[in-house]
Amino acid sequence: MTTLRNSVQLIGRLGTDPKTKKFGKNSSITRFSLATSDSYTNKEGERVTDTQWHNVVLRNGLAGVAEKYLQKGHEVAVSGKLINRSWDDDAGAKHYITEIEVTDLVLLEKKAKTA
């Protein structure tokens, strides 16, 4: 049951190209936005699409896979956990963000990354 405590699974499309930062010899972190969409019919009979955007973070080995194979528009399945963090900017303003820290990544796109 512990796997249900903080678990996220999403299928969506990348809204941005992955951006990778390297730390030291073997550490890296890759970030991108992921769009998930649901559709429904409203009271007027019109089809409505609701898109949610998610901040995605991958570390080390998975970061390398994302950097090598993914680009904006590619469809992926991710599994991981929610991470909340905050920081103060140079002006002293506090900022908050919720991210999905990915532990499993499945590439659903058949197209290869173009150089």
N, C-alpha and C positions, 0 to 999 in steps of 0.2 A: 503493500500500500504506500510505501514512502515515495514511489515514483509518481503518485498522483498529487503530491503536495504542492509542487511548483513545476508544472509541465505544460509545454506549449507545442502544438503541432499545426503547421500552416502549409498551404500550397498557394503560391502566388508568383507574380512576375517582378523581376528587378526593375525598380524605378530609376536607378542610377547604376553606372558602372562601378564595380567594386574598387574601393580605395584601400591600399595596403600600406601599413607602416611596419618597418622592421626595427627590432630592438636587439642589439647584440648579435651574436652569431646564429642562434637557432630560434629566436622568438619573433613572432609577427602577429599582427592583428589586422583583420580585414573588415570593413564596414560597407553596408549598402542598405538602401531602402527597399522594402518589399510591399507590393500592393496585393491585397486580397479583395475580392468582389463578391457580393451577393445580389441577386435580383429578385424582385417581387412585383406584383401587380397592385397598384393603389386603388382607392375607391372609385376613381374615374376610369378604371380599366387600362391605365397607362403602365407600361413596363418601366420600372425604376431600378437603376443600378446604384448600389451603395458600396463605395470603395473605401477601405481602411488602409492606412499606411503604417508600416512597422519598421523600426530601426533594428537592423540585424548585425550581430557581431560574431565573427569566427576567429579562433585563435590557432596559431602554429600550423599543424598539418592541414586542417580544414581551410585555414586562411590561404595557404598555398594552392589548394584545389580551386577555391573561388577565384583567386587572382589569375590562374592559368586558363580556366575553362568558362567563366561566366562573364556576361556583359549585359547591359541594359536591355530589358525586354525578354530575357531568358526566363523560362518557367522552372521553378525549383520546389522541392518539398523540404521543409526544415523541421527539426525537432530540437527542443532545448528547454531553457527556463527563463523566466522573467528576472531582469536585474534592474533595480532602481538606483540611480546615482545622482549626485548633485555636485556643483562646483561654483566658485565665485569668480566672476570675470575681473578684469583690470579695474573697472569702475566700482567694484564691490557689490554688484548685483548678483543675487543667487539664481542659478539656473538648475532645472530638474529635467531628467530624461528617463524614459523607460525603454529598455532594449531587450531583445531576445538573444541570449547567449546560446549559440547553436552547438549541439553535441552530435547531431546526425544531419547529413546533407545528402539529398538525392537530386541528381541533375535530370530534369524531365525534358529538356530541350534537345532536339535532334540535330540542330545546326551547331557547327563548331564555332568557336570564337574566332572572329576575324582580326587580323593584325592591324 
